[in-house]
Amino acid sequence: MILLNCNSYVSAKETSSDEAANAFVEKDYSLAISKYESVLEKNPRDVNALKYLALSYLRLNLPDKAIEYLERAKSIVPQNSSIRYYLAEAYLRSGNRDKAKNEIDYIKNNLPSDIYEYKAINLESKTVKTGKKYSPLKLYLRNGFQYDSNVTLQPQKLKGINENEDSARYVTYTWLEYTAIKQKPYTGGIISSFYQNLHMESELQRYNLTSYDLGPFFTFDIPFYGHNLSNRVEYRFMFDVLNGESFSRTHRIHYRVSTDITNWLDATIYTQTDFDNFFYRDNLQYENLLNRDAVQTESGIRATIKLPRKMYIYTGYDFTNNEAEGTNWNYTQNRIFSEFATPVFTEKLYCFLLAEYHNRYFDPFFGSFYNTTAERDENFYSFRVKCKYAFNRSASIETSYRYTKNEANIERFFEYERNLFDVSFVYEY
């Protein structure tokens, strides 16, 4: 009877170890972690379980957890070169170069030569600090000129009435992100951006727009069934100024989670809520119709498909619901887009082809304000071709052409076409 119980225990232990090993081989690292932890509950000094539990955490980009288990394994078998090597790798990935170097030196000076000594020597170069320091600051700067054939979104039925619609303009956009907290798997900091356009046509300078935003962000990683879920939460205060006068202010709360589903597919799911406040200046008797103050919610999915020869497809869908104070600004919107990117002749030159469609339906809508009984329903189509030439990792030049067509059932007031040409210099740091 005692022998039977002993055999049952051994069989159960072997089964648990096999399941853990199979999960690791199948790259289901979250399951592997769970199974190896079960093995350690029965035998806390199982070096193999400690090692592969640590490697599972490394695969999920959680080096601090890997260090915890590799240190336990090292205390049991201090002469094991593979344990020492993976511990060096984990320390290096966690940012502790000195401890990584100590493990590599121990392998070189105290252990017999084997494959892990060779791997440790190759790893050693990464422990040497260079003159380049980690920068918590990220910068995106874009300066360019555009020609817009329809600045005012003038409907085709009203074209040429009272004002010009086309103009060249100077456009600048700056985006900054400062990471103040960096303690894996957590980071946090501040994000900000600034946008401005200046029209060359004097009568269209009333459409000169200045926009800026500022707010904190926080990120954290979560292992999930063999994948690493990258989570990001943002708050943004956004303020728009139109030709020197306050136009709108918005409080935005944004959340997204991203992961690599396979080696050729990355995906992101997001949701955000905007609390919009517009500085209303129209006739107060129409405020119940035209006031654009709103709570706007938007959710969607983005996917990046990696193709052979460094080609990509970016695609996505989102749904927007706008609940406004003014009845005529309540709408729902469904939007889809897809963009294909490919190098041309050289990897420094990329071309992009974008197609976008959305439907925006206003309900309720009092068409009598526009001498109609129809509710407002719009179909928006846009196509863009863009080329980008990279001088180096930071500087590039872009040129693009975009055609837009907005079809509306209330044609006289809302149906328009637009052509946009752009040449811009881009700097990234």
HELIX and SHEET records of a PDB file:
HELIX    1   1 ILE A    2  VAL A   25  1                                  24    
HELIX    2   2 TYR A   29  LYS A   42  1                                  14    
HELIX    3   3 VAL A   47  ARG A   59  1                                  13    
HELIX    4   4 PRO A   63  ILE A   76  1                                  14    
HELIX    5   5 SER A   81  ARG A   93  1                                  13    
HELIX    6   6 ARG A   97  ASN A  110  1                                  14    
HELIX    7   7 ILE A  115  GLU A  124  1                                  10    
HELIX    8   8 SER A  125  THR A  127  5                                   3    
HELIX    9   9 GLN A  156  LEU A  158  5                                   3    
HELIX   10  10 SER A  202  TYR A  207  5                                   6    
HELIX   11  11 LEU A  284  TYR A  286  5                                   3    
HELIX   12  12 GLU A  287  LEU A  290  1                                   4    
HELIX   13  13 PRO A  308  LYS A  310  5                                   3    
HELIX   14  14 THR A  327  TRP A  329  5                                   3    
HELIX   15  15 GLY A  367  TYR A  370  5                                   4    
HELIX   16  16 GLU A  411  PHE A  414  1                                   4    
SHEET    1   A15 LEU A 137  ASP A 148  0                                        
SHEET    2   A15 SER A 167  GLN A 183 -1                                        
SHEET    3   A15 TYR A 186  HIS A 199 -1                                        
SHEET    4   A15 LEU A 209  PHE A 224 -1                                        
SHEET    5   A15 HIS A 227  LEU A 242 -1                                        
SHEET    6   A15 GLU A 245  THR A 262 -1                                        
SHEET    7   A15 LEU A 265  PHE A 278 -1                                        
SHEET    8   A15 ALA A 294  LEU A 307 -1                                        
SHEET    9   A15 MET A 311  ALA A 324 -1                                        
SHEET   10   A15 TYR A 331  PRO A 343 -1                                        
SHEET   11   A15 LEU A 349  PHE A 362 -1                                        
SHEET   12   A15 ASP A 377  ALA A 390 -1                                        
SHEET   13   A15 ALA A 395  ALA A 408 -1                                        
SHEET   14   A15 TYR A 416  GLU A 428 -1                                        
SHEET   15   A15 LEU A 137  ASP A 148 -1                                        
END                                                                             
